[in-house]
Amino acid sequence: MFERDMNAGTAGDTDTVRSATGRQIKVWIYGLAALLIAMSAASLTFIAHLAWVEADRRSLESEKLRFSGNLDTYTQMIAIDQFDLAQWDDTFTALQRPADRAFIKDQLVLDLWETFDLERTFVVATDGALIAQAVEDHTRFPDKKTEAAPVLRQLAERTRAAFDERKRRSNSAFADWYLPQSVLLDVSISEFAIVDGQPALLVAVPVLPDYGDVDANDDYPAVLINAVYVDEAMVAELNETLDYRDLRYIAGQPERNHPTNQLIRAADGTVIGYFRWDQEKPGHQIWLMALPLILLMTVIISTVAFAAAAKISRLSSQLEESERKNHHFANHDTLTGLPNRHHFSDRLAYSIDSLPDKGFALFACDLDRFKPINDTYGHEAGDKVLCVVADRFKRQFSEDSVVCRIGGDEFIVLVTKYESANELEEIAESLRTSMSVPIEIGGGNSVQIGVSVGIATAPECGLNDKDLIRLADLALYRAKENGRNTVEFAAPRTLHAGNADLSTTAQSKAS
């Protein structure tokens, strides 16, 4: 009657595995959605951070370039102020030997101080001797030939060298005594040095004729050097166009590295001091502007991601539910809801795998007087009877037993727990009694049926499905041949539970 299905396991195990798989799929879906959100938020944050850092870097770079450019412009303006007096026939003549001290004091130094606020002045001859020096409008002349301080002498030499190189490369007939102001800027030399114990910016320009109406009694040019002290006044003047926060000059080597440190070095490379200011950081503003956008994008991505995850999860649940239903319909009778032949084969195979340690019994059952119900009252009435019969079967057997409808009015039961043959007989008798109760089929009509039962036990009746089912069927046929509505046990006689002695022709119990 039956063929063994090769698929092992139970429906309960399958449902558990399927449910666990469904949960894992949902965890993966929502986990991927959360990962997408986290990665998106992290990416947006990282991009905003890069923009922040890059904006700050560019701002610092721009501020340093502006500072350097402004310092160069400041230096050039000092040189241009000097040109008004240094490129003049009268000044050129006054510096020829013997020097015109009155002119130097009353014209040169006084104008440099009063007109251009250049408070520290030095005039160096071509041989490095100091012609004159002044503090504001107070001029001093050395009583005898005195060499200028090394820093002044070296600066004057570099200035004359620049002038000579420019004159050598010039094709102008006037290059010996005249250079345009733009060219003079190229031959003016500047450097930072310590003057009178204070850091100062030194600017040196050559003293040259302007119209050439001069007599050159000495080598030329002499060099005019002005020192501008690096003090609060200079810093304030530099910052007029820069407008940096807390621009200041600090003497000495920096104690720590700071992004805005602008080192001031002497001609020999020694660090005299440094300028510093508080950097503008536009990156912070970029971050403040980007943060709401990041939050908005994160919310949008989160909404879309979780909506997609929810949709996929619902589809997965629907597929899982559909698969569960398909699995249920594939393993259960659609009319009664009882397990079908396929499900019974799985459970029987599972029980056979436990032999001989765990025995079980098969109840092969066939309804008596069922066909006339279909013929007389129709298939709808027959279906009602089958549903009532299925319910009575389930009430008679424990939850450990498997009650299956395998077709028409045929049922088979797998009993996995029992103590003895007497217990099996009692179960069968109780089943026969419950089936004999009349069944209402509607319209004031009721019918009465019976049940024939054939019982085979394992391992006594066999160790495989074919032998067990065949012997249970043979016992059922004997029950029918013996008048129906009876119970028959299959051979052999000896059961492992209690070693009860059973008749090979069965113990028949009439209703």
C-alpha positions in Angstrom: 0.0 0.0 0.0 2.8 2.4 0.8 6.3 3.2 -0.6 9.0 4.7 1.6 10.0 8.3 0.8 13.7 8.7 0.9 13.6 12.2 2.6 14.4 11.8 6.2 13.5 14.1 9.1 10.2 15.4 10.5 7.9 18.2 9.6 8.6 19.9 12.9 12.3 19.9 12.1 11.7 21.3 8.7 9.6 24.1 10.0 12.2 24.9 12.6 14.9 25.1 10.0 12.8 27.1 7.7 11.8 29.5 10.5 15.5 29.9 11.6 16.5 30.5 7.9 13.8 33.2 7.6 15.0 34.9 10.8 18.6 34.8 9.5 17.5 36.3 6.1 15.7 39.2 8.0 18.7 39.7 10.2 20.9 39.9 7.1 18.5 42.3 5.3 18.3 44.7 8.2 22.0 44.3 9.0 22.9 45.2 5.4 20.5 48.2 5.6 22.1 49.3 8.8 25.6 48.8 7.3 24.5 50.9 4.2 23.3 53.7 6.5 26.5 53.6 8.6 28.7 53.5 5.5 26.8 56.4 3.9 26.9 58.5 7.1 30.6 57.7 7.5 31.3 58.5 3.9 29.5 61.9 4.1 31.2 62.7 7.4 34.6 61.7 5.9 34.0 63.9 2.9 32.9 66.8 5.1 36.0 66.3 7.2 38.2 66.3 4.1 36.5 69.5 3.0 37.0 71.0 6.5 40.7 70.1 6.5 41.3 71.2 2.9 39.5 74.5 3.5 41.7 75.1 6.6 44.8 74.1 4.7 44.0 76.4 1.8 43.2 79.3 4.1 46.5 78.8 6.0 48.3 78.7 2.7 46.6 81.8 1.5 47.3 83.7 4.7 51.0 82.8 4.6 51.2 84.0 1.0 49.4 87.2 1.8 51.8 87.8 4.8 54.9 87.2 2.7 53.5 89.4 -0.1 52.6 92.1 2.3 56.0 92.0 4.0 57.7 92.2 0.5 55.5 95.2 -0.3 56.3 96.8 3.0 60.0 96.4 2.3 59.6 97.8 -1.3 57.8 100.8 0.1 60.8 101.6 2.4 63.1 101.3 -0.6 60.9 103.6 -2.7 60.9 106.1 0.1 64.7 106.0 0.1 64.9 106.4 -3.7 63.5 109.9 -3.5 66.8 111.0 -1.7 69.2 108.3 -2.8 68.7 108.9 -6.6 69.6 112.6 -6.6 72.6 114.5 -7.9 72.9 116.5 -4.7 73.0 113.4 -2.5 75.4 111.7 -4.8 77.8 114.8 -4.8 77.5 115.2 -1.0 78.8 111.7 -0.4 81.9 112.2 -2.5 85.1 112.8 -0.5 85.2 114.9 1.5 81.6 114.3 2.5 79.3 117.2 2.9 78.2 116.7 6.5 75.8 119.7 6.5 73.9 118.2 3.5 73.8 114.8 5.1 72.5 116.1 8.4 70.1 118.8 7.2 68.9 117.3 3.9 69.3 113.6 3.8 68.8 112.5 7.4 66.2 115.1 8.2 64.1 114.3 5.2 64.3 110.6 5.8 63.1 111.1 9.4 60.5 113.9 8.9 59.1 112.9 5.6 59.3 109.1 5.7 59.6 108.3 9.4 62.8 106.3 8.8 64.4 106.7 12.2 67.6 104.8 11.9 69.9 105.7 9.1 73.4 104.5 8.0 75.5 105.7 5.0 78.3 103.3 4.0 81.1 104.2 1.6 82.4 101.9 -1.2 85.3 100.8 1.0 83.0 99.7 3.8 83.7 102.8 6.0 80.9 104.3 7.9 80.2 107.9 6.5 77.4 108.7 8.9 74.7 107.3 11.1 71.6 108.8 12.6 68.8 108.1 15.1 65.8 110.1 14.0 67.2 113.6 13.1 70.3 113.2 15.3 73.3 112.6 13.0 76.7 111.4 14.1 79.9 111.4 12.0 83.0 109.3 13.0 86.0 111.4 13.9 88.3 109.1 12.0 87.8 106.4 9.4 85.6 103.7 11.0 84.4 100.5 9.4 80.7 99.9 9.5 79.4 97.0 11.6 79.8 93.7 9.8 76.1 93.3 9.1 76.0 96.8 7.5 79.2 96.3 5.6 78.1 92.9 4.1 74.7 94.3 3.2 76.4 97.3 1.4 78.7 94.9 -0.5 75.7 92.8 -1.6 73.9 95.9 -2.8 76.9 97.2 -4.8 77.4 93.7 -6.3 73.8 93.7 -7.4 74.2 97.2 -8.9 77.4 96.2 -10.7 75.7 93.0 -12.1 72.7 95.0 -13.3 75.0 97.7 -14.9 77.0 95.0 -16.7 73.9 93.5 -18.3 72.4 96.8 -19.3 72.7 98.2 -22.8 71.7 101.7 -21.8 74.3 104.5 -22.3 73.1 105.9 -19.0 73.5 102.7 -17.0 76.6 104.1 -15.2 74.7 106.8 -13.4 71.0 106.2 -14.0 68.6 103.3 -13.4 64.8 103.4 -13.6 63.1 103.0 -10.2 61.7 99.6 -11.2 65.3 98.5 -11.8 66.5 100.1 -8.6 64.0 97.8 -6.7 65.9 94.8 -8.2 69.2 96.0 -6.8 67.9 97.1 -3.4 68.8 94.5 -0.8 67.0 93.8 2.5 67.5 91.5 5.4 66.6 91.1 9.1 69.3 91.8 11.7 69.8 92.8 15.3 70.4 96.6 15.4 71.1 98.3 18.7 70.0 95.2 20.4 66.6 95.1 18.7 65.3 93.1 15.7 65.1 95.3 12.6 64.4 95.2 8.9 67.4 96.6 7.0 66.8 98.0 3.5 69.9 99.1 1.4 69.8 101.1 -1.8 72.7 102.5 -3.9 73.1 106.3 -4.0 73.1 107.4 -7.7 72.7 110.6 -9.8 69.4 111.4 -11.4 70.5 113.8 -14.2 74.1 113.0 -14.2 75.3 116.6 -13.6 77.9 115.4 -11.1 81.6 115.0 -10.7 82.6 111.5 -9.5 85.8 112.0 -7.3 85.4 108.6 -5.7 84.2 105.1 -6.5 80.5 104.8 -6.4 77.9 104.0 -5.4 77.8 104.6 -1.7 75.0 102.7 0.0 72.1 104.2 2.0 70.8 101.8 4.7 67.7 102.4 6.8 66.6 100.2 9.7 63.0 99.8 10.7 62.6 98.2 14.1 60.3 95.2 14.4 58.0 96.6 17.0 54.3 97.1 17.7 54.2 100.0 15.3 55.6 97.9 12.4 53.3 95.0 13.2 50.3 97.3 13.3 51.3 98.8 9.9 51.7 95.3 8.4 48.3 94.3 9.7 46.5 97.3 8.3 45.9 95.4 5.1 46.1 91.9 6.4 43.6 92.3 9.3 44.8 89.1 10.9 43.6 88.1 14.4 46.3 88.7 17.0 49.2 89.3 14.7 52.3 89.6 16.8 56.1 89.3 16.7 57.9 87.1 19.1 61.6 87.2 19.6 63.7 84.0 19.6 63.2 80.5 18.4 59.6 79.2 18.5 59.0 77.0 21.6 56.5 74.9 19.6 55.5 74.3 16.0 52.6 76.4 15.0 50.9 76.5 11.6 51.2 80.3 11.3 54.8 80.6 12.5 56.7 82.8 10.0 60.4 82.7 10.9 62.6 85.8 10.6 66.2 84.8 9.9 69.4 86.8 9.7 71.6 86.7 6.7 73.5 83.8 8.2 70.3 81.8 8.7 70.0 82.4 12.4 66.4 82.6 13.6 65.9 86.1 15.2 62.2 85.7 15.9 58.9 84.9 14.2 55.5 86.4 13.4 52.4 84.5 14.5 48.7 85.0 14.3 45.5 83.2 14.9 44.5 81.4 11.7 41.1 81.8 10.2 39.5 78.3 9.9 36.7 78.3 7.4 36.5 74.5 7.7 34.5 74.9 10.9 31.9 76.8 9.0 31.9 74.2 6.2 31.3 71.6 8.9 28.4 73.5 10.4 26.9 73.9 6.9 27.6 70.2 6.0 26.3 68.7 9.3 22.5 69.4 8.6 23.0 68.0 5.0 24.7 64.9 6.4 21.9 64.4 8.9 19.3 65.0 6.1 21.0 62.6 3.7 21.4 60.0 6.5 17.7 60.3 7.3 16.8 59.9 3.6 19.2 57.0 3.1 17.9 55.4 6.4 14.3 55.8 5.3 14.9 54.4 1.8 17.2 51.6 3.2 14.8 50.5 5.9 11.8 50.8 3.6 13.6 48.6 1.1 14.6 46.2 3.9 11.0 46.1 5.2 9.8 45.5 1.7 12.3 42.7 1.1 11.6 41.3 4.6 7.9 41.2 3.8 8.5 39.5 0.5 10.8 37.1 2.3 8.1 36.5 4.9 5.5 36.0 2.2 7.8 33.6 0.3 8.5 31.8 3.6 4.8 31.6 4.4 4.0 30.5 0.9 6.7 27.9 1.2 5.4 26.8 4.5 1.9 26.5 3.1 3.2 24.6 0.1 5.1 22.3 2.4 2.0 21.9 4.6 -0.2 21.1 1.6 2.5 18.8 0.2 2.5 16.9 3.5 -1.2 17.1 4.6 -4.6 16.1 3.4 -6.4 19.2 2.2 -9.8 18.0 3.5 -9.1 16.8 7.0 -5.8 18.6 7.7 -4.2 15.3 8.7 -0.7 14.3 7.5 -0.8 12.6 4.1 1.1 9.6 2.6 4.3 11.6 2.0 4.4 12.9 5.5 3.7 9.5 6.9 6.6 8.0 4.9 9.0 10.6 6.3 7.9 9.9 9.9 8.0 6.1 9.3 11.5 6.3 7.9 12.6 8.4 10.9 11.1 5.8 13.3 12.8 2.9 11.4 16.1 4.7 11.8 15.7 4.4 15.6 15.2 0.6 15.4 15.8 -1.7 17.2 16.3 0.5 20.3 12.9 2.3 20.0 9.9 0.2 18.9 6.7 1.4 17.4 3.3 0.2 16.0 1.3 0.8 12.8 -2.5 1.0 12.8 -3.8 0.4 9.3 -7.5 1.5 9.4 -10.4 1.4 7.0 -13.8 2.8 7.5 -16.8 0.4 7.3 -20.1 1.4 5.6 -18.6 4.7 4.3 -19.3 4.1 0.5 -23.1 4.0 0.9 -22.9 7.4 2.6 -21.4 9.0 -0.6 -23.8 7.1 -2.8 -26.9 8.0 -0.7 -26.2 11.5 0.6 -23.5 12.7 -1.8 -19.8 13.6 -1.5 -20.5 16.7 0.6 -22.0 14.5 3.3 -19.1 12.1 2.9 -16.6 15.0 3.4 -18.3 16.0 6.6 -18.1 12.4 7.9 -14.3 12.2 7.0 -13.7 15.5 8.9 -15.5 14.2 12.0 -13.6 10.9 11.7 -10.3 12.7 11.5 -11.2 14.7 14.6 -12.0 11.4 16.5 -8.8 9.8 15.3 -6.8 12.8 16.8 -8.6 12.6 20.1 -7.9 8.8 20.5 -4.2 9.0 20.0 -1.6 11.0 21.9 0.5 13.9 20.5 3.4 11.5 20.0 1.4 9.5 17.5 1.0 10.4 13.8 -2.5 10.1 12.4 -2.5 10.2 8.5 -5.2 10.0 5.9 -3.7 8.2 2.9 -6.7 8.2 0.6 -10.5 7.8 0.5 -11.6 6.2 3.7 -8.1 4.8 4.5 -6.2 6.0 7.6 -2.9 4.9 9.1 -1.5 5.7 12.5 2.1 5.6 13.7 2.2 5.0 17.5 5.7 5.7 18.8 5.1 5.2 22.6 3.3 2.3 24.2 4.0 -0.2 27.0 2.5 -3.5 25.8 0.2 -5.2 23.3 -2.7 -4.8 25.8 -2.3 -1.0 25.6 -2.4 -1.1 21.8 -5.5 -3.3 22.0 -7.1 -0.8 24.4 -6.4 2.1 22.1 -7.9 0.2 19.1 -11.0 -0.7 21.1 -11.5 2.9 22.2 -11.1 3.9 18.6 -13.8 1.4 17.4 -16.1 2.7 20.1 -15.7 6.3 19.2 -16.3 5.6 15.5 -19.6 3.8 16.3 -21.1 7.1 17.6 -23.6 8.4 15.0 -22.5 11.4 12.9 -24.8 14.3 12.0 -24.6 15.2 8.3 -27.3 17.9 8.2 -30.9 18.0 7.2 -31.8 16.0 10.3 -29.9 13.0 9.0 -27.2 11.1 10.8 -25.1 8.1 9.8 -23.2 5.4 11.6 -19.9 3.9 10.5 -17.3 1.5 11.9 -13.6 0.9 11.5 -11.5 -2.1 10.8 -8.0 -2.1 12.2 -4.8 -4.0 11.5 -1.9 -3.6 13.8 1.8 -4.4 13.1 4.6 -3.8 15.6 8.3 -3.1 15.0 10.8 -4.6 15.3 8.8 -7.8 15.8 7.1 -7.6 12.4 10.1 -6.3 10.4 12.8 -3.7 10.2 11.8 -2.0 7.0 8.8 -0.1 5.8 7.7 -2.6 3.2 7.5 -5.5 5.6 5.7 -3.4 8.3 3.1 -1.9 6.0 2.5 -5.2 4.2 1.9 -7.1 7.5 -0.3 -4.2 8.8 -2.4 -4.4 5.6 -2.7 -8.2 5.9 -4.0 -7.8 9.4 -6.5 -5.2 8.2 -7.7 -7.6 5.4 -8.2 -10.3 8.0 -10.2 -7.9 10.2 -12.5 -7.1 7.2 -12.8 -10.8 6.3 -13.7 -11.5 9.9 -16.8 -9.4 9.7 -15.4 -5.8 9.7 -15.3 -3.4 12.6 -12.7 -5.6 14.3 -9.1 -5.5 15.3 -6.4 -7.9 14.2 -2.7 -8.1 15.2 -0.1 -9.1 12.6 2.3 -12.1 13.2 4.7 -12.8 14.8 3.2 -13.6 18.2 5.8 -12.2 20.6 5.9 -8.5 21.3 8.9 -7.0 23.2 6.6 -5.3 25.7 5.5 -7.9 28.2 5.9 -10.9 25.8 2.1 -11.1 25.4 0.9 -14.2 23.5 -1.3 -13.1 20.6 -3.3 -15.2 18.2 -2.1 -15.1 14.6 -5.7 -14.8 13.5 -6.1 -12.0 16.0 -8.4 -11.3 18.9 -11.5 -10.2 17.2 -13.9 -7.9 19.0 -17.3 -7.4 17.6 -19.0 -4.1 18.0 
